[in-house]
């Protein structure tokens, strides 16, 4: 499945907000904060409770953005 960046309309990049890190809808909530919470076993409901200004679709797009970014990474793995 190929991810189209245009469909990630809730992810914003602005050099004047959070040092240009990807944020949700221009708020000062970074994609990385959401991902770290989820990676530390927080549920979507817990993330939404911690950040009531977020919506479930914001979290879904944060996950899609992370998948899109990682899929574009090329790593050279030594074979020997």
PDB file of N, CA, C and O in Angstrom:
ATOM      1  N   UNK A   1       0.845  -1.191   0.000  1.00  0.00           N
ATOM      2  CA  UNK A   1       0.000   0.000   0.000  1.00  0.00           C
ATOM      3  C   UNK A   1       0.879   1.239   0.000  1.00  0.00           C
ATOM      4  O   UNK A   1       1.751   1.381   0.858  1.00  0.00           O
ATOM      5  N   UNK A   2       0.667   2.107  -0.922  1.00  0.00           N
ATOM      6  CA  UNK A   2       1.457   3.332  -0.998  1.00  0.00           C
ATOM      7  C   UNK A   2       0.695   4.464  -0.314  1.00  0.00           C
ATOM      8  O   UNK A   2      -0.495   4.664  -0.559  1.00  0.00           O
ATOM      9  N   UNK A   3       1.383   5.186   0.529  1.00  0.00           N
ATOM     10  CA  UNK A   3       0.770   6.271   1.295  1.00  0.00           C
ATOM     11  C   UNK A   3       0.886   7.567   0.498  1.00  0.00           C
ATOM     12  O   UNK A   3       1.963   7.919   0.018  1.00  0.00           O
ATOM     13  N   UNK A   4      -0.202   8.251   0.368  1.00  0.00           N
ATOM     14  CA  UNK A   4      -0.206   9.542  -0.295  1.00  0.00           C
ATOM     15  C   UNK A   4      -0.158  10.630   0.778  1.00  0.00           C
ATOM     16  O   UNK A   4      -1.084  10.755   1.579  1.00  0.00           O
ATOM     17  N   UNK A   5       0.894  11.396   0.794  1.00  0.00           N
ATOM     18  CA  UNK A   5       1.082  12.426   1.811  1.00  0.00           C
ATOM     19  C   UNK A   5      -0.065  13.432   1.807  1.00  0.00           C
ATOM     20  O   UNK A   5      -0.375  14.010   2.849  1.00  0.00           O
ATOM     21  N   UNK A   6      -0.700  13.652   0.660  1.00  0.00           N
ATOM     22  CA  UNK A   6      -1.780  14.624   0.571  1.00  0.00           C
ATOM     23  C   UNK A   6      -2.971  14.251   1.451  1.00  0.00           C
ATOM     24  O   UNK A   6      -3.722  15.134   1.864  1.00  0.00           O
ATOM     25  N   UNK A   7      -3.158  12.983   1.741  1.00  0.00           N
ATOM     26  CA  UNK A   7      -4.276  12.537   2.565  1.00  0.00           C
ATOM     27  C   UNK A   7      -4.032  12.789   4.050  1.00  0.00           C
ATOM     28  O   UNK A   7      -4.933  12.604   4.868  1.00  0.00           O
ATOM     29  N   UNK A   8      -2.836  13.203   4.396  1.00  0.00           N
ATOM     30  CA  UNK A   8      -2.509  13.483   5.794  1.00  0.00           C
ATOM     31  C   UNK A   8      -2.699  14.977   6.060  1.00  0.00           C
ATOM     32  O   UNK A   8      -1.742  15.696   6.347  1.00  0.00           O
ATOM     33  N   UNK A   9      -3.933  15.422   5.960  1.00  0.00           N
ATOM     34  CA  UNK A   9      -4.221  16.844   6.059  1.00  0.00           C
ATOM     35  C   UNK A   9      -4.223  17.375   7.486  1.00  0.00           C
ATOM     36  O   UNK A   9      -4.345  18.584   7.687  1.00  0.00           O
ATOM     37  N   UNK A  10      -4.092  16.506   8.476  1.00  0.00           N
ATOM     38  CA  UNK A  10      -4.042  16.951   9.865  1.00  0.00           C
ATOM     39  C   UNK A  10      -2.607  17.096  10.370  1.00  0.00           C
ATOM     40  O   UNK A  10      -2.380  17.629  11.456  1.00  0.00           O
ATOM     41  N   UNK A  11      -1.656  16.630   9.596  1.00  0.00           N
ATOM     42  CA  UNK A  11      -0.239  16.727   9.968  1.00  0.00           C
ATOM     43  C   UNK A  11       0.314  17.994   9.334  1.00  0.00           C
ATOM     44  O   UNK A  11       0.243  18.177   8.119  1.00  0.00           O
ATOM     45  N   UNK A  12       0.864  18.865  10.169  1.00  0.00           N
ATOM     46  CA  UNK A  12       1.383  20.126   9.659  1.00  0.00           C
ATOM     47  C   UNK A  12       2.858  20.276  10.012  1.00  0.00           C
ATOM     48  O   UNK A  12       3.326  19.826  11.058  1.00  0.00           O
ATOM     49  N   UNK A  13       3.559  20.919   9.106  1.00  0.00           N
ATOM     50  CA  UNK A  13       4.978  21.217   9.306  1.00  0.00           C
ATOM     51  C   UNK A  13       5.146  22.725   9.181  1.00  0.00           C
ATOM     52  O   UNK A  13       4.888  23.305   8.127  1.00  0.00           O
ATOM     53  N   UNK A  14       5.581  23.347  10.264  1.00  0.00           N
ATOM     54  CA  UNK A  14       5.764  24.792  10.271  1.00  0.00           C
ATOM     55  C   UNK A  14       7.032  25.084  11.058  1.00  0.00           C
ATOM     56  O   UNK A  14       7.122  24.735  12.236  1.00  0.00           O
ATOM     57  N   UNK A  15       8.015  25.720  10.423  1.00  0.00           N
ATOM     58  CA  UNK A  15       9.276  25.991  11.113  1.00  0.00           C
ATOM     59  C   UNK A  15       9.117  26.854  12.368  1.00  0.00           C
ATOM     60  O   UNK A  15      10.006  26.878  13.219  1.00  0.00           O
ATOM     61  N   UNK A  16       8.005  27.552  12.485  1.00  0.00           N
ATOM     62  CA  UNK A  16       7.771  28.411  13.646  1.00  0.00           C
ATOM     63  C   UNK A  16       7.029  27.717  14.784  1.00  0.00           C
ATOM     64  O   UNK A  16       6.814  28.314  15.839  1.00  0.00           O
ATOM     65  N   UNK A  17       6.639  26.470  14.580  1.00  0.00           N
ATOM     66  CA  UNK A  17       5.928  25.716  15.618  1.00  0.00           C
ATOM     67  C   UNK A  17       6.731  24.465  15.937  1.00  0.00           C
ATOM     68  O   UNK A  17       6.995  23.646  15.057  1.00  0.00           O
ATOM     69  N   UNK A  18       7.115  24.323  17.192  1.00  0.00           N
ATOM     70  CA  UNK A  18       7.858  23.137  17.673  1.00  0.00           C
ATOM     71  C   UNK A  18       9.094  22.843  16.824  1.00  0.00           C
ATOM     72  O   UNK A  18       9.396  21.689  16.520  1.00  0.00           O
ATOM     73  N   UNK A  19       9.794  23.901  16.450  1.00  0.00           N
ATOM     74  CA  UNK A  19      11.041  23.779  15.674  1.00  0.00           C
ATOM     75  C   UNK A  19      10.862  23.025  14.365  1.00  0.00           C
ATOM     76  O   UNK A  19      11.797  22.389  13.880  1.00  0.00           O
ATOM     77  N   UNK A  20       9.673  23.093  13.795  1.00  0.00           N
ATOM     78  CA  UNK A  20       9.423  22.454  12.504  1.00  0.00           C
ATOM     79  C   UNK A  20       9.083  20.981  12.577  1.00  0.00           C
ATOM     80  O   UNK A  20       8.932  20.333  11.541  1.00  0.00           O
ATOM     81  N   UNK A  21       8.958  20.437  13.778  1.00  0.00           N
ATOM     82  CA  UNK A  21       8.562  19.033  13.898  1.00  0.00           C
ATOM     83  C   UNK A  21       7.124  18.869  13.403  1.00  0.00           C
ATOM     84  O   UNK A  21       6.339  19.816  13.467  1.00  0.00           O
ATOM     85  N   UNK A  22       6.775  17.688  12.916  1.00  0.00           N
ATOM     86  CA  UNK A  22       5.389  17.466  12.500  1.00  0.00           C
ATOM     87  C   UNK A  22       4.452  17.564  13.706  1.00  0.00           C
ATOM     88  O   UNK A  22       4.669  16.927  14.737  1.00  0.00           O
ATOM     89  N   UNK A  23       3.419  18.369  13.550  1.00  0.00           N
ATOM     90  CA  UNK A  23       2.444  18.558  14.618  1.00  0.00           C
ATOM     91  C   UNK A  23       1.049  18.228  14.099  1.00  0.00           C
ATOM     92  O   UNK A  23       0.835  18.007  12.907  1.00  0.00           O
ATOM     93  N   UNK A  24       0.119  18.204  15.032  1.00  0.00           N
ATOM     94  CA  UNK A  24      -1.266  17.941  14.677  1.00  0.00           C
ATOM     95  C   UNK A  24      -1.991  19.268  14.494  1.00  0.00           C
ATOM     96  O   UNK A  24      -2.088  20.067  15.426  1.00  0.00           O
ATOM     97  N   UNK A  25      -2.490  19.492  13.303  1.00  0.00           N
ATOM     98  CA  UNK A  25      -3.309  20.657  12.956  1.00  0.00           C
ATOM     99  C   UNK A  25      -2.727  21.981  13.440  1.00  0.00           C
ATOM    100  O   UNK A  25      -3.471  22.880  13.833  1.00  0.00           O
ATOM    101  N   UNK A  26      -1.397  22.106  13.413  1.00  0.00           N
ATOM    102  CA  UNK A  26      -0.754  23.357  13.784  1.00  0.00           C
ATOM    103  C   UNK A  26      -0.709  23.620  15.278  1.00  0.00           C
ATOM    104  O   UNK A  26      -0.218  24.660  15.716  1.00  0.00           O
ATOM    105  N   UNK A  27      -1.222  22.677  16.062  1.00  0.00           N
ATOM    106  CA  UNK A  27      -1.142  22.828  17.514  1.00  0.00           C
ATOM    107  C   UNK A  27       0.259  22.450  17.963  1.00  0.00           C
ATOM    108  O   UNK A  27       1.042  21.908  17.183  1.00  0.00           O
ATOM    109  N   UNK A  28       0.563  22.724  19.173  1.00  0.00           N
ATOM    110  CA  UNK A  28       1.885  22.378  19.703  1.00  0.00           C
ATOM    111  C   UNK A  28       1.886  20.975  20.303  1.00  0.00           C
ATOM    112  O   UNK A  28       2.463  20.727  21.362  1.00  0.00           O
ATOM    113  N   UNK A  29       1.235  20.086  19.605  1.00  0.00           N
ATOM    114  CA  UNK A  29       1.239  18.663  19.967  1.00  0.00           C
ATOM    115  C   UNK A  29       1.911  17.947  18.810  1.00  0.00           C
ATOM    116  O   UNK A  29       1.379  17.892  17.701  1.00  0.00           O
ATOM    117  N   UNK A  30       3.088  17.398  19.082  1.00  0.00           N
ATOM    118  CA  UNK A  30       3.850  16.777  17.999  1.00  0.00           C
ATOM    119  C   UNK A  30       3.397  15.342  17.758  1.00  0.00           C
ATOM    120  O   UNK A  30       2.863  14.672  18.642  1.00  0.00           O
ATOM    121  N   UNK A  31       3.629  14.903  16.538  1.00  0.00           N
ATOM    122  CA  UNK A  31       3.360  13.517  16.184  1.00  0.00           C
ATOM    123  C   UNK A  31       4.172  12.605  17.097  1.00  0.00           C
ATOM    124  O   UNK A  31       3.681  11.557  17.517  1.00  0.00           O
ATOM    125  N   UNK A  32       5.394  12.987  17.405  1.00  0.00           N
ATOM    126  CA  UNK A  32       6.255  12.133  18.235  1.00  0.00           C
ATOM    127  C   UNK A  32       5.687  11.953  19.646  1.00  0.00           C
ATOM    128  O   UNK A  32       5.826  10.879  20.230  1.00  0.00           O
ATOM    129  N   UNK A  33       5.054  12.980  20.197  1.00  0.00           N
ATOM    130  CA  UNK A  33       4.453  12.846  21.531  1.00  0.00           C
ATOM    131  C   UNK A  33       3.358  11.780  21.504  1.00  0.00           C
ATOM    132  O   UNK A  33       3.271  10.940  22.399  1.00  0.00           O
ATOM    133  N   UNK A  34       2.535  11.825  20.477  1.00  0.00           N
ATOM    134  CA  UNK A  34       1.456  10.835  20.345  1.00  0.00           C
ATOM    135  C   UNK A  34       2.033   9.439  20.180  1.00  0.00           C
ATOM    136  O   UNK A  34       1.583   8.497  20.832  1.00  0.00           O
ATOM    137  N   UNK A  35       3.022   9.303  19.313  1.00  0.00           N
ATOM    138  CA  UNK A  35       3.627   7.989  19.067  1.00  0.00           C
ATOM    139  C   UNK A  35       4.293   7.436  20.318  1.00  0.00           C
ATOM    140  O   UNK A  35       4.193   6.242  20.597  1.00  0.00           O
ATOM    141  N   UNK A  36       4.969   8.287  21.068  1.00  0.00           N
ATOM    142  CA  UNK A  36       5.624   7.834  22.297  1.00  0.00           C
ATOM    143  C   UNK A  36       4.603   7.366  23.322  1.00  0.00           C
ATOM    144  O   UNK A  36       4.830   6.377  24.018  1.00  0.00           O
ATOM    145  N   UNK A  37       3.489   8.064  23.419  1.00  0.00           N
ATOM    146  CA  UNK A  37       2.440   7.635  24.352  1.00  0.00           C
ATOM    147  C   UNK A  37       1.901   6.263  23.953  1.00  0.00           C
ATOM    148  O   UNK A  37       1.746   5.380  24.796  1.00  0.00           O
ATOM    149  N   UNK A  38       1.618   6.091  22.664  1.00  0.00           N
ATOM    150  CA  UNK A  38       1.102   4.804  22.198  1.00  0.00           C
ATOM    151  C   UNK A  38       2.137   3.694  22.378  1.00  0.00           C
ATOM    152  O   UNK A  38       1.792   2.566  22.729  1.00  0.00           O
ATOM    153  N   UNK A  39       3.400   4.021  22.136  1.00  0.00           N
ATOM    154  CA  UNK A  39       4.470   3.028  22.295  1.00  0.00           C
ATOM    155  C   UNK A  39       4.666   2.631  23.755  1.00  0.00           C
ATOM    156  O   UNK A  39       5.170   1.547  24.050  1.00  0.00           O
ATOM    157  N   UNK A  40       4.264   3.515  24.664  1.00  0.00           N
ATOM    158  CA  UNK A  40       4.366   3.226  26.091  1.00  0.00           C
ATOM    159  C   UNK A  40       3.058   2.694  26.664  1.00  0.00           C
ATOM    160  O   UNK A  40       2.731   2.912  27.831  1.00  0.00           O
ATOM    161  N   UNK A  41       2.321   1.993  25.810  1.00  0.00           N
ATOM    162  CA  UNK A  41       1.109   1.259  26.199  1.00  0.00           C
ATOM    163  C   UNK A  41      -0.083   2.133  26.582  1.00  0.00           C
ATOM    164  O   UNK A  41      -1.012   1.657  27.235  1.00  0.00           O
ATOM    165  N   UNK A  42      -0.067   3.391  26.189  1.00  0.00           N
ATOM    166  CA  UNK A  42      -1.250   4.219  26.399  1.00  0.00           C
ATOM    167  C   UNK A  42      -2.256   3.904  25.291  1.00  0.00           C
ATOM    168  O   UNK A  42      -1.880   3.699  24.137  1.00  0.00           O
ATOM    169  N   UNK A  43      -3.507   3.870  25.649  1.00  0.00           N
ATOM    170  CA  UNK A  43      -4.545   3.624  24.656  1.00  0.00           C
ATOM    171  C   UNK A  43      -4.894   4.923  23.939  1.00  0.00           C
ATOM    172  O   UNK A  43      -4.520   6.011  24.379  1.00  0.00           O
ATOM    173  N   UNK A  44      -5.610   4.793  22.835  1.00  0.00           N
ATOM    174  CA  UNK A  44      -6.075   5.981  22.125  1.00  0.00           C
ATOM    175  C   UNK A  44      -6.936   6.828  23.062  1.00  0.00           C
ATOM    176  O   UNK A  44      -6.832   8.054  23.067  1.00  0.00           O
ATOM    177  N   UNK A  45      -7.778   6.177  23.847  1.00  0.00           N
ATOM    178  CA  UNK A  45      -8.633   6.900  24.803  1.00  0.00           C
ATOM    179  C   UNK A  45      -7.797   7.680  25.810  1.00  0.00           C
ATOM    180  O   UNK A  45      -8.153   8.800  26.177  1.00  0.00           O
ATOM    181  N   UNK A  46      -6.691   7.098  26.258  1.00  0.00           N
ATOM    182  CA  UNK A  46      -5.821   7.789  27.218  1.00  0.00           C
ATOM    183  C   UNK A  46      -5.126   8.987  26.578  1.00  0.00           C
ATOM    184  O   UNK A  46      -4.953  10.023  27.219  1.00  0.00           O
ATOM    185  N   UNK A  47      -4.734   8.848  25.330  1.00  0.00           N
ATOM    186  CA  UNK A  47      -4.115   9.972  24.618  1.00  0.00           C
ATOM    187  C   UNK A  47      -5.138  11.099  24.463  1.00  0.00           C
ATOM    188  O   UNK A  47      -4.823  12.270  24.677  1.00  0.00           O
ATOM    189  N   UNK A  48      -6.362  10.732  24.088  1.00  0.00           N
ATOM    190  CA  UNK A  48      -7.415  11.735  23.923  1.00  0.00           C
ATOM    191  C   UNK A  48      -7.766  12.398  25.247  1.00  0.00           C
ATOM    192  O   UNK A  48      -8.110  13.579  25.284  1.00  0.00           O
ATOM    193  N   UNK A  49      -7.680  11.647  26.314  1.00  0.00           N
ATOM    194  CA  UNK A  49      -7.954  12.216  27.637  1.00  0.00           C
ATOM    195  C   UNK A  49      -6.843  13.190  28.040  1.00  0.00           C
ATOM    196  O   UNK A  49      -7.111  14.244  28.616  1.00  0.00           O
ATOM    197  N   UNK A  50      -5.594  12.826  27.732  1.00  0.00           N
ATOM    198  CA  UNK A  50      -4.464  13.690  28.072  1.00  0.00           C
ATOM    199  C   UNK A  50      -4.463  14.961  27.228  1.00  0.00           C
ATOM    200  O   UNK A  50      -4.022  16.013  27.690  1.00  0.00           O
ATOM    201  N   UNK A  51      -4.950  14.868  26.007  1.00  0.00           N
ATOM    202  CA  UNK A  51      -4.994  16.003  25.078  1.00  0.00           C
ATOM    203  C   UNK A  51      -6.412  16.130  24.519  1.00  0.00           C
ATOM    204  O   UNK A  51      -6.673  15.690  23.399  1.00  0.00           O
ATOM    205  N   UNK A  52      -7.322  16.719  25.278  1.00  0.00           N
ATOM    206  CA  UNK A  52      -8.728  16.780  24.850  1.00  0.00           C
ATOM    207  C   UNK A  52      -8.966  17.534  23.543  1.00  0.00           C
ATOM    208  O   UNK A  52     -10.019  17.379  22.925  1.00  0.00           O
ATOM    209  N   UNK A  53      -8.005  18.343  23.121  1.00  0.00           N
ATOM    210  CA  UNK A  53      -8.163  19.067  21.858  1.00  0.00           C
ATOM    211  C   UNK A  53      -7.938  18.168  20.645  1.00  0.00           C
ATOM    212  O   UNK A  53      -8.234  18.563  19.517  1.00  0.00           O
ATOM    213  N   UNK A  54      -7.414  16.956  20.870  1.00  0.00           N
ATOM    214  CA  UNK A  54      -7.213  16.002  19.787  1.00  0.00           C
ATOM    215  C   UNK A  54      -8.498  15.247  19.475  1.00  0.00           C
ATOM    216  O   UNK A  54      -9.412  15.161  20.295  1.00  0.00           O
ATOM    217  N   UNK A  55      -8.537  14.707  18.266  1.00  0.00           N
ATOM    218  CA  UNK A  55      -9.623  13.836  17.830  1.00  0.00           C
ATOM    219  C   UNK A  55      -9.014  12.503  17.423  1.00  0.00           C
ATOM    220  O   UNK A  55      -7.822  12.426  17.126  1.00  0.00           O
ATOM    221  N   UNK A  56      -9.821  11.463  17.408  1.00  0.00           N
ATOM    222  CA  UNK A  56      -9.327  10.124  17.058  1.00  0.00           C
ATOM    223  C   UNK A  56      -8.633  10.126  15.696  1.00  0.00           C
ATOM    224  O   UNK A  56      -7.628   9.437  15.519  1.00  0.00           O
ATOM    225  N   UNK A  57      -9.148  10.885  14.737  1.00  0.00           N
ATOM    226  CA  UNK A  57      -8.535  10.948  13.410  1.00  0.00           C
ATOM    227  C   UNK A  57      -7.127  11.545  13.462  1.00  0.00           C
ATOM    228  O   UNK A  57      -6.279  11.196  12.642  1.00  0.00           O
ATOM    229  N   UNK A  58      -6.876  12.433  14.410  1.00  0.00           N
ATOM    230  CA  UNK A  58      -5.524  12.985  14.577  1.00  0.00           C
ATOM    231  C   UNK A  58      -4.539  11.875  14.912  1.00  0.00           C
ATOM    232  O   UNK A  58      -3.431  11.832  14.378  1.00  0.00           O
ATOM    233  N   UNK A  59      -4.947  10.991  15.787  1.00  0.00           N
ATOM    234  CA  UNK A  59      -4.072   9.889  16.199  1.00  0.00           C
ATOM    235  C   UNK A  59      -3.865   8.928  15.037  1.00  0.00           C
ATOM    236  O   UNK A  59      -2.752   8.449  14.819  1.00  0.00           O
ATOM    237  N   UNK A  60      -4.927   8.642  14.289  1.00  0.00           N
ATOM    238  CA  UNK A  60      -4.793   7.758  13.123  1.00  0.00           C
ATOM    239  C   UNK A  60      -3.817   8.348  12.110  1.00  0.00           C
ATOM    240  O   UNK A  60      -2.981   7.633  11.556  1.00  0.00           O
ATOM    241  N   UNK A  61      -3.924   9.645  11.873  1.00  0.00           N
ATOM    242  CA  UNK A  61      -3.017  10.259  10.904  1.00  0.00           C
ATOM    243  C   UNK A  61      -1.590  10.309  11.422  1.00  0.00           C
ATOM    244  O   UNK A  61      -0.650  10.223  10.631  1.00  0.00           O
ATOM    245  N   UNK A  62      -1.404  10.446  12.725  1.00  0.00           N
ATOM    246  CA  UNK A  62      -0.049  10.397  13.287  1.00  0.00           C
ATOM    247  C   UNK A  62       0.576   9.034  13.007  1.00  0.00           C
ATOM    248  O   UNK A  62       1.750   8.948  12.645  1.00  0.00           O
ATOM    249  N   UNK A  63      -0.196   7.984  13.171  1.00  0.00           N
ATOM    250  CA  UNK A  63       0.300   6.630  12.883  1.00  0.00           C
ATOM    251  C   UNK A  63       0.586   6.457  11.396  1.00  0.00           C
ATOM    252  O   UNK A  63       1.608   5.882  11.024  1.00  0.00           O
ATOM    253  N   UNK A  64      -0.305   6.949  10.548  1.00  0.00           N
ATOM    254  CA  UNK A  64      -0.090   6.852   9.098  1.00  0.00           C
ATOM    255  C   UNK A  64       1.147   7.638   8.685  1.00  0.00           C
ATOM    256  O   UNK A  64       1.920   7.189   7.838  1.00  0.00           O
ATOM    257  N   UNK A  65       1.334   8.809   9.282  1.00  0.00           N
ATOM    258  CA  UNK A  65       2.509   9.623   8.971  1.00  0.00           C
ATOM    259  C   UNK A  65       3.784   8.878   9.348  1.00  0.00           C
ATOM    260  O   UNK A  65       4.746   8.853   8.580  1.00  0.00           O
ATOM    261  N   UNK A  66       3.788   8.274  10.529  1.00  0.00           N
ATOM    262  CA  UNK A  66       4.967   7.520  10.976  1.00  0.00           C
ATOM    263  C   UNK A  66       5.262   6.369  10.009  1.00  0.00           C
ATOM    264  O   UNK A  66       6.418   6.129   9.660  1.00  0.00           O
ATOM    265  N   UNK A  67       4.234   5.672   9.586  1.00  0.00           N
ATOM    266  CA  UNK A  67       4.423   4.561   8.639  1.00  0.00           C
ATOM    267  C   UNK A  67       4.974   5.082   7.316  1.00  0.00           C
ATOM    268  O   UNK A  67       5.845   4.454   6.715  1.00  0.00           O
ATOM    269  N   UNK A  68       4.472   6.219   6.865  1.00  0.00           N
ATOM    270  CA  UNK A  68       4.933   6.808   5.616  1.00  0.00           C
ATOM    271  C   UNK A  68       6.401   7.221   5.715  1.00  0.00           C
ATOM    272  O   UNK A  68       7.179   6.978   4.792  1.00  0.00           O
ATOM    273  N   UNK A  69       6.777   7.840   6.827  1.00  0.00           N
ATOM    274  CA  UNK A  69       8.165   8.284   7.016  1.00  0.00           C
ATOM    275  C   UNK A  69       9.107   7.082   7.058  1.00  0.00           C
ATOM    276  O   UNK A  69      10.158   7.097   6.418  1.00  0.00           O
ATOM    277  N   UNK A  70       8.746   6.066   7.791  1.00  0.00           N
ATOM    278  CA  UNK A  70       9.620   4.895   7.934  1.00  0.00           C
ATOM    279  C   UNK A  70       9.728   4.133   6.613  1.00  0.00           C
ATOM    280  O   UNK A  70      10.780   3.571   6.310  1.00  0.00           O
ATOM    281  N   UNK A  71       8.663   4.111   5.836  1.00  0.00           N
ATOM    282  CA  UNK A  71       8.699   3.365   4.572  1.00  0.00           C
ATOM    283  C   UNK A  71       9.650   4.001   3.570  1.00  0.00           C
ATOM    284  O   UNK A  71      10.109   3.330   2.645  1.00  0.00           O
ATOM    285  N   UNK A  72       9.950   5.273   3.736  1.00  0.00           N
ATOM    286  CA  UNK A  72      10.874   5.949   2.840  1.00  0.00           C
ATOM    287  C   UNK A  72      12.335   5.858   3.291  1.00  0.00           C
ATOM    288  O   UNK A  72      13.227   6.367   2.612  1.00  0.00           O
ATOM    289  N   UNK A  73      12.576   5.223   4.412  1.00  0.00           N
ATOM    290  CA  UNK A  73      13.936   5.087   4.923  1.00  0.00           C
ATOM    291  C   UNK A  73      14.617   3.899   4.252  1.00  0.00           C
ATOM    292  O   UNK A  73      14.060   2.804   4.181  1.00  0.00           O
ATOM    293  N   UNK A  74      15.805   4.130   3.773  1.00  0.00           N
ATOM    294  CA  UNK A  74      16.597   3.063   3.178  1.00  0.00           C
ATOM    295  C   UNK A  74      17.789   2.808   4.088  1.00  0.00           C
ATOM    296  O   UNK A  74      18.592   3.705   4.344  1.00  0.00           O
ATOM    297  N   UNK A  75      17.892   1.610   4.559  1.00  0.00           N
ATOM    298  CA  UNK A  75      19.000   1.241   5.438  1.00  0.00           C
ATOM    299  C   UNK A  75      19.851   0.183   4.736  1.00  0.00           C
ATOM    300  O   UNK A  75      19.334  -0.789   4.185  1.00  0.00           O
ATOM    301  N   UNK A  76      21.131   0.391   4.768  1.00  0.00           N
ATOM    302  CA  UNK A  76      22.047  -0.601   4.219  1.00  0.00           C
ATOM    303  C   UNK A  76      22.445  -1.521   5.350  1.00  0.00           C
ATOM    304  O   UNK A  76      23.056  -1.103   6.333  1.00  0.00           O
ATOM    305  N   UNK A  77      22.091  -2.773   5.193  1.00  0.00           N
ATOM    306  CA  UNK A  77      22.383  -3.768   6.230  1.00  0.00           C
ATOM    307  C   UNK A  77      23.581  -4.587   5.758  1.00  0.00           C
ATOM    308  O   UNK A  77      23.545  -5.194   4.688  1.00  0.00           O
ATOM    309  N   UNK A  78      24.649  -4.598   6.567  1.00  0.00           N
ATOM    310  CA  UNK A  78      25.813  -5.394   6.158  1.00  0.00           C
ATOM    311  C   UNK A  78      25.456  -6.879   6.110  1.00  0.00           C
ATOM    312  O   UNK A  78      24.727  -7.383   6.964  1.00  0.00           O
ATOM    313  N   UNK A  79      25.977  -7.563   5.107  1.00  0.00           N
ATOM    314  CA  UNK A  79      25.674  -8.986   4.956  1.00  0.00           C
ATOM    315  C   UNK A  79      26.776  -9.867   5.508  1.00  0.00           C
ATOM    316  O   UNK A  79      26.607 -11.081   5.617  1.00  0.00           O
ATOM    317  N   UNK A  80      27.880  -9.279   5.851  1.00  0.00           N
ATOM    318  CA  UNK A  80      28.969 -10.111   6.374  1.00  0.00           C
ATOM    319  C   UNK A  80      29.444  -9.626   7.718  1.00  0.00           C
ATOM    320  O   UNK A  80      30.355 -10.213   8.300  1.00  0.00           O
TER     321      UNK A  80
END
